[in-house]
Amino acid sequence: MEKQSKKDIIAKYKQSENDTGSVQVQVALLTERINHLTEHLKTNNNDNHSRRGLLMMVGKRKGFLQYLKERDIEAYRKLIKDLDIREVK
């Protein structure tokens, strides 16, 4: 992920001026990395090391989303709508 795209994502989802670690920012950054890695795996389908990393990122994102769903359901709904991802169960 390029520095500028990372800065843009942080600027879009931050909650306060110096916010770089809130749940919304972390989910957005993970989603960007997941999307990038998914495209990589479409052309390199035997890259099992990257596939494992992808699955770990998806699991981490799921944990963040479950946490956000428990704490702030409105922010959770807004975030999954903005990022176009499915709800966690």
DRENMI-622907 format. One record per residue (C-alpha): residue in three letters; z, x, y. Coordinates in steps of 0.001 Angstrom, whole numbers, padded with zeros to 6 digits. Example, Ala and Ser with C-alpha at 12.3 -4.5 7.8 and 13.67 -1.06 7.14 Angstrom:
+------+---------+---------+---------+
| code |       w |       u |       v |
+------+---------+---------+---------+
|  ALA |  007800 |  012300 | -004500 |
|  SER |  007140 |  013670 | -001060 |
+------+---------+---------+---------+
***
This chain:
+------+---------+---------+---------+
| code |       w |       u |       v |
+------+---------+---------+---------+
|  MET |  000000 |  000000 |  000000 |
|  GLU | -000971 |  001360 |  003381 |
|  LYS |  001605 |  001875 |  006112 |
|  GLN | -000071 | -000531 |  008503 |
|  SER | -000292 | -003380 |  006001 |
|  LYS |  003361 | -002833 |  005101 |
|  LYS |  004337 | -002965 |  008785 |
|  ASP |  002335 | -006159 |  009242 |
|  ILE |  004065 | -007843 |  006291 |
|  ILE |  007494 | -006785 |  007544 |
|  ALA |  006680 | -008049 |  011041 |
|  LYS |  005577 | -011415 |  009677 |
|  TYR |  008593 | -012095 |  007433 |
|  LYS |  011485 | -010335 |  009186 |
|  GLN |  014503 | -012392 |  010191 |
|  SER |  015759 | -010201 |  013044 |
|  GLU |  014608 | -007214 |  015095 |
|  ASN |  015542 | -004420 |  012671 |
|  ASP |  015150 | -006411 |  009468 |
|  THR |  013343 | -004577 |  006680 |
|  GLY |  015436 | -005565 |  003671 |
|  SER |  015933 | -009307 |  003733 |
|  VAL |  014965 | -011286 |  000666 |
|  GLN |  011889 | -012755 |  002354 |
|  VAL |  010567 | -009319 |  003330 |
|  GLN |  011216 | -007881 | -000125 |
|  VAL |  009474 | -010795 | -001865 |
|  ALA |  006478 | -010506 |  000458 |
|  LEU |  006170 | -006761 | -000153 |
|  LEU |  006508 | -007192 | -003910 |
|  THR |  003881 | -009930 | -003865 |
|  GLU |  001454 | -007616 | -002079 |
|  ARG |  002054 | -004849 | -004609 |
|  ILE |  001727 | -007318 | -007514 |
|  ASN | -001591 | -008602 | -006194 |
|  HIS | -002907 | -005060 | -005753 |
|  LEU | -001822 | -004012 | -009235 |
|  THR | -003304 | -007168 | -010772 |
|  GLU | -006701 | -006236 | -009330 |
|  HIS | -006314 | -002706 | -010702 |
|  LEU | -005552 | -004039 | -014176 |
|  LYS | -008648 | -006254 | -014179 |
|  THR | -010835 | -003151 | -014210 |
|  ASN | -008456 | -000868 | -016153 |
|  ASN | -007203 | -003164 | -018872 |
|  ASN | -005839 | -000350 | -021065 |
|  ASP | -003490 |  000995 | -018380 |
|  ASN | -000270 |  000024 | -020118 |
|  HIS |  001992 |  002110 | -017883 |
|  SER |  000866 |  000166 | -014833 |
|  ARG |  001146 | -003090 | -016763 |
|  ARG |  004806 | -002329 | -017490 |
|  GLY |  005404 | -001617 | -013815 |
|  LEU |  003722 | -004895 | -012939 |
|  LEU |  005966 | -006835 | -015295 |
|  MET |  009041 | -005139 | -013845 |
|  MET |  007958 | -006058 | -010312 |
|  VAL |  007351 | -009671 | -011330 |
|  GLY |  010842 | -009817 | -012838 |
|  LYS |  012406 | -008339 | -009718 |
|  ARG |  010544 | -010808 | -007508 |
|  LYS |  011711 | -013665 | -009733 |
|  GLY |  015313 | -012548 | -009264 |
|  PHE |  014918 | -012427 | -005488 |
|  LEU |  013344 | -015883 | -005487 |
|  GLN |  016141 | -017351 | -007611 |
|  TYR |  018702 | -015861 | -005220 |
|  LEU |  016898 | -017301 | -002201 |
|  LYS |  016544 | -020698 | -003888 |
|  GLU |  020318 | -020853 | -004442 |
|  ARG |  021177 | -019715 | -000907 |
|  ASP |  018536 | -021337 |  001324 |
|  ILE |  016199 | -023860 | -000284 |
|  GLU |  014163 | -024465 |  002888 |
|  ALA |  013427 | -020761 |  003371 |
|  TYR |  012517 | -020561 | -000330 |
|  ARG |  010046 | -023447 | -000078 |
|  LYS |  008475 | -022016 |  003072 |
|  LEU |  008124 | -018568 |  001498 |
|  ILE |  006460 | -019712 | -001722 |
|  LYS |  004085 | -021873 |  000301 |
|  ASP |  003176 | -018986 |  002643 |
|  LEU |  002670 | -016514 | -000213 |
|  ASP |  000954 | -019063 | -002465 |
|  ILE |  003128 | -018335 | -005504 |
|  ARG |  004613 | -020637 | -008112 |
|  GLU |  008187 | -021874 | -008086 |
|  VAL |  010748 | -020129 | -010283 |
|  LYS |  012510 | -022100 | -012948 |
+------+---------+---------+---------+
***
